[in-house]
Amino acid sequence: MTSDTAQKSRTSAKDADRQQAIEYLKESVKPGDTIYVILRNVSKSGMSRLIDLYLIKNSRPFRITWNAARTLQVPYDRRREALRIGGCGTDVAFEAVYNLGWALFNDTGALTHQWI
């Protein structure tokens, strides 16, 4: 297998994985939902944060972090089980939920967030 063929294979697998995550989230997340965000860690440099994302469904927390990371194509920290958002001086919960609304509904205002 040539390097170009291997690269295309990895890309198509990532695209399929992302599409699967989007379909899964569309079944659970609806426009107007509030995404609850927990800050799990701040890097020593302050340049990235690890967050965990939840919905409340049937009066119970429903964790969507893994599928959100796949949908947003951001790193997932397996050790801390949270998605990593880089940058400094930004509301990472807003950024994640804003981008998730766009990825799922083509509407950046489709979802709201709340820190817990």
C-alpha positions as CSV (number, residue, x, y, z in Angstrom):
1,M,0.0,0.0,0.0
2,T,1.5,3.4,-1.0
3,S,1.6,6.2,1.5
4,D,-1.1,8.1,-0.5
5,T,-3.4,5.1,-0.4
6,A,-2.8,4.6,3.3
7,Q,-3.5,8.3,3.9
8,K,-6.7,8.2,2.0
9,S,-7.8,5.1,3.9
10,R,-7.1,6.8,7.3
11,T,-9.0,9.9,6.1
12,S,-12.0,8.0,4.9
13,A,-12.0,6.0,8.2
14,K,-11.9,9.3,10.2
15,D,-14.7,10.7,8.1
16,A,-16.8,7.6,8.6
17,D,-16.1,7.7,12.4
18,R,-17.1,11.4,12.5
19,Q,-20.3,10.7,10.5
20,Q,-21.3,7.9,12.9
21,A,-20.8,10.2,15.9
22,I,-22.9,12.9,14.3
23,E,-25.7,10.5,13.6
24,Y,-25.6,9.2,17.2
25,L,-25.7,12.7,18.6
26,K,-28.5,13.8,16.4
27,E,-30.6,11.0,18.0
28,S,-30.0,12.4,21.4
29,V,-29.3,16.1,21.1
30,K,-32.1,18.4,19.9
31,P,-32.1,22.1,19.0
32,G,-32.7,24.1,22.1
33,D,-31.0,21.6,24.4
34,T,-28.6,22.8,27.1
35,I,-25.3,21.1,27.2
36,Y,-23.8,20.9,30.8
37,V,-20.0,21.3,30.9
38,I,-17.6,20.2,33.6
39,L,-14.1,21.5,33.7
40,R,-11.8,18.5,34.3
41,N,-8.3,20.0,34.0
42,V,-6.4,23.1,33.0
43,S,-2.9,22.5,31.6
44,K,0.0,23.9,33.5
45,S,0.6,26.5,30.8
46,G,-3.0,27.5,30.8
47,M,-3.1,26.9,27.0
48,S,-5.7,24.1,27.0
49,R,-8.5,22.7,29.0
50,L,-10.2,19.4,29.4
51,I,-13.9,19.4,29.6
52,D,-16.7,16.8,29.9
53,L,-20.1,17.3,28.2
54,Y,-23.5,16.1,29.4
55,L,-27.2,16.3,28.6
56,I,-30.0,15.8,31.0
57,K,-32.4,13.2,29.6
58,N,-35.2,11.7,31.6
59,S,-33.9,13.5,34.7
60,R,-30.5,11.7,34.4
61,P,-27.1,12.9,33.1
62,F,-26.3,11.6,29.7
63,R,-22.6,11.8,28.8
64,I,-21.8,12.9,25.2
65,T,-18.1,13.8,25.5
66,W,-16.6,11.0,23.4
67,N,-19.0,11.5,20.5
68,A,-18.6,15.3,20.7
69,A,-14.9,14.9,20.5
70,R,-15.3,12.7,17.4
71,T,-17.8,15.1,15.9
72,L,-15.7,18.2,16.5
73,Q,-12.5,16.4,15.6
74,V,-10.7,17.5,18.7
75,P,-8.3,15.4,20.9
76,Y,-9.9,13.1,23.5
77,D,-7.8,12.5,26.6
78,R,-8.4,8.9,27.4
79,R,-6.7,9.1,30.8
80,R,-9.0,11.9,32.1
81,E,-11.9,10.9,29.8
82,A,-12.4,14.5,28.5
83,L,-12.1,16.4,25.3
84,R,-9.2,18.9,24.9
85,I,-9.8,22.4,23.8
86,G,-6.7,24.5,23.1
87,G,-6.3,28.2,23.5
88,C,-6.2,30.9,26.1
89,G,-8.6,33.6,27.0
90,T,-11.7,31.9,25.6
91,D,-14.7,30.3,27.1
92,V,-14.1,26.7,26.0
93,A,-17.6,25.6,26.9
94,F,-19.0,28.2,24.6
95,E,-16.6,27.2,21.8
96,A,-17.4,23.5,22.1
97,V,-21.1,23.9,22.2
98,Y,-21.1,26.6,19.5
99,N,-19.1,24.3,17.2
100,L,-21.3,21.3,18.1
101,G,-24.4,23.2,17.2
102,W,-22.9,24.0,13.8
103,A,-21.7,20.4,13.2
104,L,-25.1,18.9,14.1
105,F,-27.6,21.5,12.9
106,N,-25.7,24.0,10.8
107,D,-26.8,26.5,13.4
108,T,-24.3,27.9,15.9
109,G,-27.2,29.1,18.2
110,A,-29.0,25.7,18.3
111,L,-27.6,24.7,21.6
112,T,-26.9,26.5,24.9
113,H,-24.4,25.6,27.6
114,Q,-24.1,25.8,31.3
115,W,-21.1,25.2,33.5
116,I,-21.6,22.8,36.4
